[in-house]
Amino acid sequence: MTTKKRGLSTRSVQGNKRPQPGPAVEPIVQTSTFIFKDQHEMVNAVQGTSGKHVYTRWSNPTTRNAEEKISSLEGTDDTLLLASGMAAISSTVYGFLKKGNRLLSCDSIYGGTLHLFKEVLPNQGIEVDFHPLDGFADAVENSYGSYDMCYFETPTNPVLGIVDIRRVASAAKATNTVSVIDNTFATPINQRPHELGVDVVIHSATKYLGGHSDVIAGCVSGCDEHIKKVRSAARLLGGTIDPFASFLLDRGIKTLAARMVWHNFNAIFLADKLSQDSRISRIHYPGLPTHPNHSIARRQMSGYGGMIAIDLDANLNMTKDFVDSLEIFLNAVSLGGVESLASIPALTTHYGFSKEELEKTGISESTVRLSVGIEDPEDLLQDIRQALDLSIR
C-alpha cells in the first residue's frame, strides 16, 4: 500500500486507515460496558496496557473511529470526542489548569466560552485576563511566561476577526505557554492550526464536522501527551459522547471536504454582492480584500469558510424585522449545517453582555450572523435582498 499522504477529501471519507474486510460503515457499538474473559484481562484494560475498551465513559469503538478520522484531518497524534463543544473547552481547561494558574484569552470569543472564563474559572481560583483581538499575538509575546495557557479563535465568533496563528503559537512556545485554538469556523479543510504550531485544537463538532444540524459534539486534538491530560479530566467531568452521536458525526465528516467547497463559494459570493448594498454598513468576511486582516487570512487559510457577519444600517427593531423576513435563511442559532441560518448575536450567542462589552468585540445591535449553507447562491442572495426590502426603507 502506498505511503503517500492522503488528500483532505480522502481523509474525510476514509481517514488514514487501511481498508479491512467487513462492514463498509463503522458499526454502532451501543453499549455502556464491555465484557472480559477474566480479571487479568480486565486489569490490563483498566491500566491501559491492552488497548481494550472498558466503559463508554472512557472510550468506545464507534467514538474511537471518529476520533482517529479527525486526527488525520488536523494532523495530530490524537483526538478526544466529547458531548459538546463546551465539554471540549471545559475539559481542556481543567486538564491543564488548576488553582493559581493564569489564562490569557482573546476577548473576541464565543459567548459560552466567555461566560465560562468570566464567571466560572475565577471561582475555581484560575485567573483569566482578556486582551483585544488586535495585538493578541503581541500580548502573548510580551507575557514573559506569566500565563499557563493562551486561548483564541480565528476566525472569531461572530464577527470573523483574524489572529496570526503562527505568531501566537511561536510566542506561546517561547514563553512555555500551552496554546489552544477554537478552529470551529475554519474547519480542518480551510485551516490546520496544529501544523502552524498550536498545541491544542478544539472544535464544536456540532457545526461543520457534523454538518447536518442533527448531532451535538465537541472534540480536542493535539499530541499524545496533551490529549492524555484532557482525557483524564474528561473522564471525571463526564461529558461523554453517545456512540450513536459518534456514528452521526463520522457520517457527517465523510462529506466535509465536499461541503466546504460550497460553503466557501456561497459565502464569498454573498460577501462580494452584499458589500455593494448601501443598506449594509459593514461586511465581516476574511475573504474580502477589504477585511483588515485579509493578508493574514490568505496566508494561513486555504478557504475562508461559510460564516459572514453583516452590520445593517438599522436599529434593533429593524434588524429583528430583517431576520424575521428571511425565508431560506432559517431563524435559528447554531451554524455549520447544510442549511443557511441567521441570528442576531446580541440576542443569542452574546445575550446578557452590556453594550460596552459588545462594542469591544465589534458586535452591535444591528449585527447579523449568517451561516451560509449549500443552497443555490442566487437564491440566498435574493432571500437577503427581499428581507432588506421589507425591513429597511
C-alpha positions in Angstrom: 0.0 0.0 0.0 1.3 3.5 -0.9 2.7 5.6 1.9 1.9 8.9 0.1 0.0 11.3 2.4 -3.7 11.2 1.6 -5.6 14.3 0.5 -8.2 16.0 2.7 -11.2 14.7 0.9 -9.8 11.1 1.1 -9.1 11.6 4.8 -12.7 12.9 5.3 -14.1 9.7 3.8 -11.7 7.1 4.9 -9.2 8.6 7.3 -5.8 7.1 7.2 -7.0 3.5 7.8 -6.0 0.6 5.7 -9.3 -1.0 4.5 -10.3 -4.2 6.2 -12.8 -7.0 5.2 -16.1 -6.4 6.9 -18.7 -3.6 7.0 -18.0 -0.6 4.9 -19.6 1.6 7.6 -18.2 1.6 11.2 -20.8 -0.2 13.3 -22.5 1.5 16.2 -21.3 -0.2 19.4 -24.3 0.9 21.6 -23.1 -0.3 24.9 -22.2 1.2 28.3 -19.8 -1.6 29.3 -17.5 -4.3 27.9 -17.1 -7.9 28.9 -13.8 -9.6 29.8 -12.9 -13.3 30.0 -11.1 -12.8 33.3 -9.8 -10.3 35.9 -6.3 -10.4 34.4 -7.7 -9.1 31.1 -9.8 -6.5 32.8 -7.0 -5.2 34.9 -4.8 -4.8 31.8 -7.6 -2.9 30.1 -8.2 -0.6 33.1 -4.5 0.1 33.3 -4.4 1.0 29.6 -1.9 -1.7 28.7 -4.1 -3.7 26.4 -5.8 -1.0 24.4 -9.2 -2.7 25.0 -12.3 -0.7 25.9 -13.7 -0.9 29.5 -16.6 1.6 29.8 -18.0 4.0 27.2 -17.4 7.0 29.5 -13.8 6.2 28.9 -13.8 5.1 25.3 -15.9 3.3 22.7 -15.0 1.7 19.3 -17.5 3.9 17.3 -16.2 7.0 19.0 -12.6 5.9 18.5 -13.2 5.6 14.8 -14.4 9.2 14.6 -11.5 10.4 16.8 -8.9 8.9 14.5 -10.5 10.4 11.4 -10.4 13.9 13.0 -6.8 13.4 14.0 -6.0 12.5 10.4 -7.6 15.8 9.2 -6.0 18.0 11.8 -2.6 16.3 11.6 -2.4 15.5 15.3 -1.4 12.4 17.2 -4.7 12.0 19.0 -8.3 13.4 19.4 -10.8 13.2 22.2 -14.5 13.3 21.3 -16.9 14.8 23.8 -20.6 15.5 24.3 -20.5 19.2 23.1 -18.1 22.0 22.2 -18.4 23.4 25.7 -17.5 20.0 27.1 -14.4 20.1 24.9 -13.4 23.6 26.1 -14.1 23.0 29.8 -12.3 19.6 29.8 -9.3 21.2 28.1 -9.1 24.0 30.6 -9.4 21.6 33.6 -7.0 19.2 32.0 -4.2 21.8 32.1 -5.1 24.4 34.7 -5.5 24.3 38.4 -6.0 26.9 41.2 -3.3 29.6 41.0 -2.8 29.2 37.2 -3.4 32.0 34.7 -5.1 32.1 31.3 -4.7 34.8 28.7 -7.7 34.8 26.4 -8.6 36.9 23.3 -11.7 39.0 24.2 -13.5 38.2 20.9 -14.7 34.6 21.5 -17.9 32.6 21.6 -20.3 33.8 24.2 -20.5 30.5 26.1 -16.7 30.4 26.4 -16.7 34.0 27.6 -19.2 33.2 30.3 -17.1 30.1 31.4 -13.9 32.2 31.5 -15.5 35.2 33.3 -17.9 33.6 35.7 -16.7 30.0 36.4 -12.9 29.8 36.2 -12.3 32.7 38.7 -14.4 30.9 41.3 -12.0 27.9 40.9 -9.0 30.1 41.5 -7.9 30.3 37.9 -7.2 33.9 36.9 -8.3 34.9 33.4 -7.1 38.1 31.6 -8.6 39.2 28.3 -6.8 41.1 25.5 -8.3 42.7 22.5 -8.1 40.9 19.2 -5.7 43.4 17.7 -2.4 42.8 19.3 -3.2 39.5 20.8 0.0 37.9 19.4 2.0 40.8 20.9 0.4 40.2 24.3 1.5 36.6 24.2 5.0 37.5 23.1 5.2 40.1 25.9 3.8 37.9 28.6 7.2 36.7 29.7 5.9 33.3 30.7 3.3 34.7 33.2 0.5 32.6 31.7 0.0 28.9 31.7 -2.4 28.9 28.7 -3.4 31.2 25.9 -6.8 30.7 24.2 -8.1 32.2 21.0 -10.3 31.8 18.0 -9.7 32.6 14.4 -11.9 33.4 12.6 -13.7 34.7 15.7 -17.3 34.2 16.5 -19.3 36.1 15.4 -17.5 39.0 13.6 -14.8 37.0 11.8 -11.7 38.6 13.3 -8.4 37.1 12.3 -5.4 36.3 14.5 -1.9 35.4 13.2 -1.8 31.7 14.3 1.9 31.1 13.7 2.9 34.2 15.7 0.7 33.2 18.6 1.9 29.6 18.6 5.6 30.6 18.3 5.2 33.2 21.2 3.5 30.6 23.4 6.2 28.1 22.9 8.9 30.7 23.7 7.1 31.5 26.9 6.3 27.9 27.9 2.5 28.6 27.5 0.1 26.0 26.2 -1.6 27.4 23.1 -5.3 26.5 22.5 -7.4 27.5 19.5 -11.1 27.1 18.6 -11.0 26.1 15.0 -14.8 25.7 14.5 -15.4 28.4 12.0 -12.5 27.4 9.7 -12.7 23.6 9.9 -9.6 21.5 9.2 -10.4 21.8 5.5 -9.7 25.5 5.4 -7.1 25.8 8.3 -4.9 23.4 10.3 -3.5 25.2 13.3 -1.5 22.3 14.7 0.6 22.4 11.5 1.2 26.1 12.3 2.5 25.2 15.8 -0.6 25.4 18.0 -0.7 22.8 20.8 -4.4 22.0 21.2 -7.2 22.4 18.6 -10.8 22.5 19.6 -14.0 22.2 17.6 -17.6 22.4 18.3 -18.2 19.3 16.1 -21.9 20.1 16.2 -21.1 22.6 13.5 -19.2 21.9 10.2 -17.8 18.5 11.2 -21.3 17.1 11.8 -22.7 19.4 9.1 -26.4 18.4 9.3 -27.7 20.0 12.5 -28.6 16.7 14.0 -25.8 16.0 16.5 -24.2 17.7 19.5 -20.5 17.0 19.9 -17.1 18.5 20.6 -13.5 17.4 20.0 -10.0 18.2 21.2 -6.9 17.4 19.1 -3.2 17.5 19.9 -0.1 15.5 20.7 -0.5 12.3 22.8 0.8 14.0 26.0 -1.7 16.9 25.8 -4.7 14.8 24.9 -3.9 12.4 27.8 -4.3 15.3 30.2 -7.6 16.3 28.7 -8.9 12.7 28.5 -8.1 12.3 32.3 -10.1 15.4 33.1 -13.0 14.5 30.8 -13.4 11.0 32.4 -14.1 12.7 35.7 -16.2 15.6 34.4 -18.3 13.1 32.5 -19.0 14.9 29.2 -19.2 11.6 27.3 -20.5 11.5 23.8 -23.0 8.8 22.9 -21.9 6.1 20.4 -24.8 7.0 18.1 -23.8 10.6 18.1 -20.2 9.5 17.2 -21.7 7.5 14.3 -23.6 10.5 13.0 -20.5 12.6 13.3 -18.4 10.2 11.3 -21.1 10.1 8.7 -21.1 13.9 8.5 -17.3 14.1 8.3 -17.3 11.9 5.2 -18.8 14.8 3.2 -16.9 17.6 5.0 -14.4 18.4 2.2 -17.2 18.3 -0.4 -19.5 20.5 1.6 -16.8 23.1 2.4 -16.3 23.8 -1.4 -19.9 25.0 -1.5 -19.8 26.8 1.9 -16.7 28.7 0.8 -18.1 29.5 -2.6 -21.5 30.7 -1.4 -20.1 32.8 1.4 -17.6 34.7 -0.7 -20.3 35.2 -3.4 -22.7 36.7 -0.9 -20.0 38.8 0.8 -19.0 40.3 -2.5 -22.5 41.1 -3.6 -23.7 42.4 -0.3 -20.7 44.7 0.0 -22.3 46.7 -2.8 -25.6 47.2 -0.9 -25.9 50.6 0.8 -28.3 49.2 3.4 -25.4 47.2 4.9 -22.9 49.3 6.6 -20.2 46.7 7.0 -19.4 43.1 5.9 -17.3 40.9 8.1 -15.7 38.3 5.9 -11.9 37.4 5.8 -12.1 36.5 2.1 -12.8 40.1 1.1 -9.7 42.3 0.3 -11.3 45.0 2.5 -11.1 42.9 5.6 -8.4 44.5 7.9 -6.5 41.2 8.2 -7.2 39.7 4.8 -3.5 39.2 4.2 -3.1 37.1 7.3 -6.2 35.1 6.5 -4.8 34.5 2.9 -1.6 33.2 4.4 -3.0 30.7 6.9 -6.3 29.7 5.3 -6.9 27.7 2.1 -10.6 28.8 2.1 -12.4 31.5 4.1 -15.4 29.5 5.4 -19.1 29.7 5.3 -19.7 32.4 8.1 -20.5 36.0 7.4 -21.4 38.8 9.8 -23.2 41.9 8.5 -23.9 45.2 10.2 -27.2 46.7 8.9 -27.8 50.4 8.6 -30.7 49.9 11.0 -31.8 49.8 14.7 -32.5 46.7 16.7 -36.2 46.5 15.7 -35.4 46.8 12.0 -32.7 44.2 12.4 -35.3 41.9 14.0 -37.6 42.5 11.1 -34.8 41.7 8.7 -34.1 38.3 10.3 -37.9 37.5 10.6 -38.4 38.3 6.9 -35.8 35.8 5.7 -37.3 32.7 4.0 -34.4 30.5 3.0 -32.1 31.5 5.8 -33.7 29.8 8.9 -34.3 31.8 12.0 -32.2 29.7 14.3 -29.0 29.6 16.4 -26.0 27.4 15.7 -24.1 27.2 12.4 -22.2 25.0 10.0 -25.1 22.9 8.7 -26.1 22.4 5.1 -29.0 24.8 5.6 -28.5 28.5 5.9 -29.2 30.1 9.3 -29.4 33.7 10.6 -29.2 35.0 14.1 -28.6 38.3 16.0 -25.6 37.8 18.3 -26.7 40.5 20.8 -29.9 38.4 21.4 -28.4 34.9 21.2 -24.7 33.9 21.5 -23.8 37.1 23.4 -27.1 37.8 25.1 -26.6 39.4 28.5 -23.5 41.3 27.8 -23.5 45.1 28.1 -23.4 47.4 25.2 -19.9 48.4 26.1 -18.8 44.7 26.2 -20.4 44.0 22.9 -18.7 47.0 21.3 -15.3 45.9 22.5 -15.7 42.7 20.4 -17.2 44.5 17.3 -20.8 43.5 17.9 -23.7 46.0 17.7 -27.5 45.6 17.9 -27.6 45.6 14.1 -25.1 42.8 13.7 -26.5 39.7 12.0 -24.6 36.4 11.8 -25.2 34.4 8.7 -24.3 30.7 8.5 -24.2 30.2 4.7 -25.3 26.8 3.7 -25.0 24.9 0.4 -28.2 26.1 -1.3 -28.1 27.8 -4.7 -26.2 31.1 -4.2 -28.6 33.2 -6.3 -31.5 32.0 -4.1 -29.6 33.0 -1.0 -28.8 36.5 -2.4 -32.4 37.0 -3.4 -33.6 36.0 0.0 -31.4 38.6 1.7 -32.4 41.3 -0.7 -36.1 40.7 -0.3 -35.7 40.8 3.5 -33.8 44.0 3.3 -36.6 45.5 1.1 -39.2 44.6 3.7 -37.2 45.7 6.8 -35.1 48.7 5.8 -36.8 51.5 4.0 
